[in-house]
Amino acid sequence: MLTYTIRRLLMAIPTLLFISLVIFLLLELAPGDPLADMPLTIPPDVREKIRLSLGLGEPWYIRYGLWLYNFFVTEPMHWIDGAFGTDFAQGRQRIISFQTRSPVFDTIAERIPQTLKVVGLAYLVGVLIAVPIGVISAYKQYSWFDQIGTFVSMVGFSVPTFVTGVVLIVVFSVHLGWFPSIYDTTLKVTDWDSFVKQVQQMVMPVFVLALYNAAQISRYMRSSMLDNLSQDYVRTARAKGMSEKTVVLMHVLRNSMIPVVTVIALGVPGIFTGAIITENVFKVNGLGQQLLLSIQGNDAPMVLTVAFVFAILIVTFNLIADVLYGILDPRIRYD
């Protein structure tokens, strides 16, 4: 297992470098100018100086190399400086956003807590709901519980999140007035009243994302359970006199979790990048909203950095899913 993990990590290095190059070239070839939003009254010579200060006067391969150096060398040094008070990063140029003129990683650090609170909680709730629903639906196939679960899952997976979000805002914010329609990112939880307000403003965005995640995962869970319930080892376990609870939870569920682990693990990186549509519907000042604003503003450093971090998370959790295969299924070996 250790050899396999090290080999996968070594293979991930050229893979991630290739991904970063592809993203950079796509942004380089995309139409648009980061200075397009600047006032037309700015003289051409001043505009050119601004362009040079942003590094846009250099060839693409130099800018790409500088971005790689800043991402893997300069930014980690700044993290060390912040943790231990050293001066490794003193005088080194960081990755700067075209829009805000501030370090990209500082913006990410400011916005990711909001994303983790909303999107992370929604994903956790979705998984905790989806697994038992999938198990019960498969065990009681074609029952009323299975029919209702299938209907809700199809609705949750088929209806876009921006439609669900708008419907909830119209019903529960406009007509009933139960929950706020806009997420207040400046709210600080200091007492019981502020805690209640925080819960109220999180209910709708968490419900929208949890419904979508649960709908997808529960279908995978149900399908995997149905495949394993008809296997010979299940009939053998029942013939040995094992209780139905032991057969389902100890044997069937463990084997059924193997394909579901992939779905859950590959969905985790989406927590860190945020739900772009949902964050914009509820005005959550998270990383997903920042990514959309950066794409609209041709902010290549921000888009490239966030997309590359997302690629790293996907590769990492892909590896975690493969390792979990060996833990869940003793038949799988990586020798």
C-alpha positions as CSV (number, residue, x, y, z in Angstrom):
1,M,0.0,0.0,0.0
2,L,2.8,2.4,0.9
3,T,4.6,1.7,-2.4
4,Y,1.4,2.3,-4.4
5,T,0.7,5.5,-2.5
6,I,4.2,6.9,-3.2
7,R,4.0,5.9,-6.9
8,R,0.7,7.6,-7.2
9,L,2.0,10.8,-5.6
10,L,5.0,10.8,-8.0
11,M,2.7,10.4,-10.9
12,A,0.5,13.2,-9.7
13,I,3.4,15.8,-10.1
14,P,3.5,15.8,-13.9
15,T,-0.2,15.4,-14.1
16,L,-0.8,18.5,-12.0
17,L,1.8,20.5,-13.9
18,F,0.1,19.5,-17.2
19,I,-3.2,20.6,-15.8
20,S,-1.9,23.9,-14.7
21,L,-0.4,24.5,-18.1
22,V,-3.7,23.7,-19.9
23,I,-5.6,26.1,-17.6
24,F,-3.0,28.8,-18.1
25,L,-3.2,28.5,-21.9
26,L,-7.0,28.5,-21.9
27,L,-7.0,31.7,-19.9
28,E,-4.3,33.1,-22.2
29,L,-6.4,32.3,-25.3
30,A,-9.7,33.5,-23.8
31,P,-11.0,36.8,-25.0
32,G,-11.1,39.8,-22.7
33,D,-8.7,42.3,-21.2
34,P,-8.2,42.7,-17.4
35,L,-7.9,46.5,-18.0
36,A,-11.3,46.7,-19.9
37,D,-13.2,48.0,-16.8
38,M,-10.8,50.9,-16.3
39,P,-12.0,54.4,-17.2
40,L,-11.5,55.5,-20.8
41,T,-10.1,58.7,-19.5
42,I,-6.8,57.1,-18.5
43,P,-4.1,58.1,-20.9
44,P,-2.6,55.3,-23.1
45,D,0.8,55.6,-21.6
46,V,-0.5,55.2,-18.1
47,R,-2.6,52.3,-19.2
48,E,0.5,50.7,-20.6
49,K,2.4,51.2,-17.4
50,I,-0.4,49.5,-15.5
51,R,-0.3,46.6,-17.9
52,L,3.5,46.3,-17.4
53,S,3.0,46.5,-13.6
54,L,0.6,43.5,-13.8
55,G,3.3,41.5,-15.7
56,L,1.2,41.4,-18.9
57,G,4.2,42.7,-20.9
58,E,6.1,39.4,-20.5
59,P,5.8,36.4,-22.8
60,W,3.4,33.8,-21.6
61,Y,6.0,31.2,-20.7
62,I,7.8,33.6,-18.4
63,R,4.5,34.5,-16.7
64,Y,3.6,30.9,-16.4
65,G,7.0,30.1,-14.8
66,L,6.7,33.0,-12.4
67,W,3.3,31.8,-11.4
68,L,4.6,28.3,-10.7
69,Y,7.5,29.7,-8.7
70,N,5.2,31.9,-6.6
71,F,2.7,29.1,-6.1
72,F,5.2,26.4,-4.9
73,V,7.9,28.6,-3.4
74,T,6.9,32.1,-2.4
75,E,3.4,31.4,-1.0
76,P,4.6,28.5,1.2
77,M,7.3,30.8,2.5
78,H,4.7,33.4,3.4
79,W,2.7,30.6,5.3
80,I,5.9,29.8,7.2
81,D,6.4,33.5,8.0
82,G,2.9,33.8,9.3
83,A,3.3,30.7,11.5
84,F,6.8,31.1,12.9
85,G,7.6,34.8,12.4
86,T,10.6,34.1,10.1
87,D,11.7,36.2,7.1
88,F,12.0,33.6,4.4
89,A,9.5,35.4,2.1
90,Q,10.8,38.9,2.7
91,G,10.8,40.9,-0.5
92,R,9.4,38.1,-2.7
93,Q,6.6,38.9,-5.1
94,R,3.3,37.1,-4.4
95,I,0.5,36.1,-6.8
96,I,-1.5,39.3,-7.1
97,S,-5.1,39.5,-8.2
98,F,-5.8,41.8,-11.2
99,Q,-9.1,43.0,-9.7
100,T,-8.3,43.6,-6.1
101,R,-4.5,44.2,-6.4
102,S,-4.2,42.0,-3.3
103,P,-2.5,38.6,-2.8
104,V,-4.7,35.9,-4.2
105,F,-4.2,33.5,-1.3
106,D,-5.2,36.3,1.2
107,T,-8.5,36.6,-0.7
108,I,-8.9,32.8,-0.6
109,A,-8.2,32.7,3.1
110,E,-10.8,35.4,3.7
111,R,-13.6,33.7,1.7
112,I,-13.0,30.0,2.4
113,P,-14.4,30.0,6.0
114,Q,-17.8,31.1,4.6
115,T,-17.7,28.4,2.0
116,L,-16.8,25.8,4.5
117,K,-19.6,26.7,6.8
118,V,-22.3,26.6,4.2
119,V,-21.1,24.2,1.5
120,G,-19.2,21.9,4.0
121,L,-22.2,21.6,6.3
122,A,-24.5,21.0,3.4
123,Y,-22.3,18.2,2.0
124,L,-22.1,16.6,5.5
125,V,-25.8,16.7,5.9
126,G,-26.3,15.4,2.4
127,V,-24.1,12.4,3.0
128,L,-25.6,11.6,6.4
129,I,-29.1,11.7,4.9
130,A,-28.2,9.9,1.6
131,V,-26.6,6.8,3.0
132,P,-29.4,5.6,5.3
133,I,-32.0,6.5,2.6
134,G,-30.1,4.5,0.0
135,V,-29.8,1.5,2.4
136,I,-33.5,1.4,3.4
137,S,-34.7,2.0,-0.2
138,A,-32.7,-1.0,-1.4
139,Y,-33.6,-3.2,1.4
140,K,-37.3,-2.3,1.1
141,Q,-37.3,-2.1,-2.7
142,Y,-40.6,-0.9,-4.3
143,S,-42.1,0.0,-0.9
144,W,-43.7,3.3,-0.2
145,F,-40.4,4.5,1.4
146,D,-38.5,3.6,-1.8
147,Q,-41.1,5.3,-4.0
148,I,-41.0,8.5,-2.0
149,G,-37.2,8.4,-1.8
150,T,-36.9,7.8,-5.6
151,F,-39.3,10.7,-6.3
152,V,-37.5,13.2,-4.0
153,S,-34.1,12.1,-5.3
154,M,-35.1,12.6,-8.9
155,V,-36.5,16.0,-8.1
156,G,-33.5,17.1,-6.1
157,F,-31.1,15.9,-8.8
158,S,-33.0,17.1,-11.8
159,V,-34.0,20.6,-10.7
160,P,-31.1,23.1,-10.9
161,T,-29.9,24.5,-7.6
162,F,-30.6,28.1,-8.7
163,V,-34.3,27.2,-9.4
164,T,-34.6,25.5,-6.0
165,G,-32.9,28.4,-4.3
166,V,-35.2,31.0,-5.9
167,V,-38.3,29.0,-5.1
168,L,-37.2,28.8,-1.4
169,I,-36.5,32.5,-1.4
170,V,-40.0,33.3,-2.8
171,V,-41.8,31.0,-0.4
172,F,-39.9,31.3,2.9
173,S,-38.4,34.8,2.6
174,V,-40.9,36.9,0.5
175,H,-44.2,35.3,1.5
176,L,-43.6,33.7,4.9
177,G,-40.7,35.8,6.1
178,W,-39.2,32.9,8.0
179,F,-35.6,33.2,6.7
180,P,-33.5,36.0,5.3
181,S,-32.9,35.9,1.5
182,I,-29.4,37.3,1.7
183,Y,-26.6,35.8,3.6
184,D,-25.0,38.3,6.0
185,T,-21.2,37.4,6.0
186,T,-20.5,40.2,8.6
187,L,-22.6,38.5,11.2
188,K,-20.6,37.4,14.3
189,V,-21.9,34.8,16.7
190,T,-21.5,36.3,20.1
191,D,-24.7,35.4,21.9
192,W,-27.9,33.3,21.5
193,D,-29.7,35.8,19.3
194,S,-26.8,36.1,16.9
195,F,-26.6,32.2,16.9
196,V,-30.2,32.0,15.9
197,K,-29.7,34.5,13.1
198,Q,-26.8,32.5,11.8
199,V,-28.8,29.3,11.8
200,Q,-31.7,31.0,10.1
201,Q,-29.6,32.4,7.2
202,M,-27.9,29.1,6.7
203,V,-31.0,27.0,6.5
204,M,-32.0,27.7,2.9
205,P,-28.5,27.5,1.2
206,V,-27.6,24.4,3.2
207,F,-31.0,22.7,2.3
208,V,-30.5,23.5,-1.4
209,L,-27.1,22.0,-1.6
210,A,-27.8,19.1,0.8
211,L,-30.8,18.1,-1.3
212,Y,-28.7,18.0,-4.5
213,N,-25.9,16.0,-2.9
214,A,-28.2,13.6,-1.1
215,A,-30.2,12.9,-4.3
216,Q,-27.1,11.9,-6.1
217,I,-25.4,9.9,-3.4
218,S,-28.6,8.1,-2.3
219,R,-29.1,6.8,-5.9
220,Y,-25.6,5.3,-5.9
221,M,-26.1,3.8,-2.5
222,R,-29.4,2.2,-3.5
223,S,-28.0,0.8,-6.7
224,S,-24.9,-0.6,-5.0
225,M,-27.0,-2.2,-2.2
226,L,-29.3,-3.9,-4.7
227,D,-26.3,-5.4,-6.5
228,N,-24.9,-6.8,-3.3
229,L,-28.2,-8.0,-1.7
230,S,-28.5,-10.6,-4.5
231,Q,-25.0,-12.0,-4.1
232,D,-24.2,-15.6,-3.0
233,Y,-22.3,-14.5,0.2
234,V,-25.5,-12.8,1.5
235,R,-27.5,-16.0,1.1
236,T,-24.6,-17.9,2.8
237,A,-24.5,-15.5,5.7
238,R,-28.3,-15.9,6.2
239,A,-28.0,-19.7,5.9
240,K,-25.4,-19.6,8.8
241,G,-28.0,-18.1,11.0
242,M,-26.8,-14.5,11.1
243,S,-29.3,-11.9,12.0
244,E,-30.7,-9.7,9.3
245,K,-29.2,-6.7,10.9
246,T,-25.7,-8.2,10.9
247,V,-26.0,-9.3,7.3
248,V,-27.1,-5.9,6.0
249,L,-24.9,-3.7,8.1
250,M,-21.8,-5.8,8.5
251,H,-21.6,-7.5,5.1
252,V,-23.8,-5.9,2.5
253,L,-23.2,-2.3,3.6
254,R,-19.5,-2.6,3.7
255,N,-19.2,-4.0,0.2
256,S,-21.8,-1.5,-1.1
257,M,-19.8,1.5,0.2
258,I,-16.9,0.8,-2.2
259,P,-18.3,2.5,-5.3
260,V,-20.1,5.1,-3.1
261,V,-16.8,6.1,-1.6
262,T,-15.6,7.4,-5.0
263,V,-18.7,9.6,-5.3
264,I,-18.3,11.0,-1.8
265,A,-14.5,11.5,-2.0
266,L,-14.6,13.2,-5.4
267,G,-17.3,15.5,-4.1
268,V,-15.2,16.8,-1.2
269,P,-13.1,19.1,-3.4
270,G,-16.2,20.9,-4.4
271,I,-16.6,22.0,-0.7
272,F,-13.4,24.1,-0.9
273,T,-14.2,25.7,-4.2
274,G,-17.7,26.5,-3.2
275,A,-21.1,26.2,-4.9
276,I,-20.8,28.9,-7.5
277,I,-24.5,29.2,-8.4
278,T,-25.9,28.7,-4.9
279,E,-23.5,31.2,-3.3
280,N,-24.5,33.8,-5.9
281,V,-28.2,33.1,-5.4
282,F,-28.0,33.7,-1.6
283,K,-25.2,36.2,-1.8
284,V,-22.8,34.1,0.3
285,N,-19.4,35.8,0.2
286,G,-17.6,32.6,-0.5
287,L,-15.0,31.2,-2.8
288,G,-17.5,30.2,-5.4
289,Q,-18.8,33.7,-5.7
290,Q,-15.3,35.1,-5.9
291,L,-14.4,32.6,-8.7
292,L,-17.4,33.8,-10.8
293,L,-16.5,37.4,-10.3
294,S,-12.9,36.7,-11.3
295,I,-14.0,34.9,-14.5
296,Q,-16.2,37.9,-15.4
297,G,-13.4,40.3,-14.6
298,N,-10.7,38.4,-16.6
299,D,-8.7,38.0,-13.3
300,A,-6.4,35.3,-14.6
301,P,-4.2,34.9,-11.5
302,M,-7.3,34.3,-9.2
303,V,-9.0,31.9,-11.7
304,L,-5.8,30.0,-12.3
305,T,-4.9,29.6,-8.7
306,V,-8.4,28.6,-7.5
307,A,-8.7,26.1,-10.5
308,F,-5.3,24.6,-9.7
309,V,-6.1,24.2,-6.0
310,F,-9.3,22.5,-7.1
311,A,-7.2,20.1,-9.3
312,I,-4.9,19.3,-6.4
313,L,-7.8,18.5,-4.2
314,I,-9.3,16.2,-6.9
315,V,-6.1,14.3,-7.3
316,T,-5.6,14.0,-3.6
317,F,-9.1,12.7,-2.8
318,N,-8.9,10.4,-5.8
319,L,-5.9,8.8,-4.1
320,I,-7.8,8.7,-0.8
321,A,-10.7,6.9,-2.4
322,D,-8.3,4.3,-3.9
323,V,-6.7,3.7,-0.5
324,L,-10.1,3.4,1.1
325,Y,-10.9,0.7,-1.4
326,G,-8.2,-1.5,0.1
327,I,-9.6,-0.9,3.6
328,L,-13.2,-1.6,2.7
329,D,-12.5,-4.6,0.5
330,P,-9.9,-7.1,1.6
331,R,-9.7,-8.6,-1.9
332,I,-8.1,-5.4,-3.2
333,R,-4.4,-5.3,-2.9
334,Y,-1.9,-2.8,-4.3
335,D,1.2,-4.9,-4.1
